[in-house]
Amino acid sequence: MTKYTFKPKNFKAFTVDGLDARMEALNERVRPQLNHLGDYFAQYLETATGEIFYPHVAKHARRSVNPPKDTWVAFATNNRGYKMQPHFQIGLFENQLFVMYGVMHEAKDKAQQVQAFVDQFDALRNLPSDYSVSLD
């Protein structure tokens, strides 16, 4: 397997001021890695689950003023988008890498997904201290 690593220059893209300048830095320094991770993990998830997964690298296309504070690649079984179904994400903030499983407000079966989360809450509470759970 190819090693996909993020270097300090990748994280420093988030210190660039201004929307246009930060987007340029993200496109040059971070998007290539996210595209590679997307290709790799889409194949991995397909092999593991038997379902086709599509990578969706954040474009931040609707932004017009504020530069993004994070960016990511999301994996979902819908080739048109990821927000309407449970999905995995790998992404960066200025100071950390994150890997998460998420259900967004656009999800059609959100109540079922939330219940599955609630049913496993004890397991989440027992994660090691260097893990964090975001309820955002």
C-alpha positions, 0 to 999 in steps of 0.5 A: 500500500502507498503511504499517504501522509500529511506534512506540516505544509498541508496543515499550514494551508489553513493559515493562509488568509483570505478565501481565494488565497486559502482555496488556492493553497488547499487546492495545491497542498491538500486536495491531491492527497485527499484525491489519492485517499479517496481513490484508495479508501473507496476501493477498500470500502467496496472490498470490505462491504461489497457496495460501490463507494464514491469519493467526494472531495470537498470543493467549498463551492458555495463559499463567498467570504469566509475561508474554510477551517477544514476540508475533507474527502467523504465516502458514500454509496451515492455518486451524486453526493454524500450528505443525504446518507451516512458516510465516512470522512477523512479530513484536516483542520489546521491542527489535526487530522480527522476520520469520522462517520457521520449522519447529516440533517439531509439524511433520509433515514436519520432517525434510524441512524441516530438510534443506531448511534444511541444503541452503541453509545456505551462503546463510544464512551469507552473509546481511548482518551485520544479519541473524540466524539463530535455530536455536532 
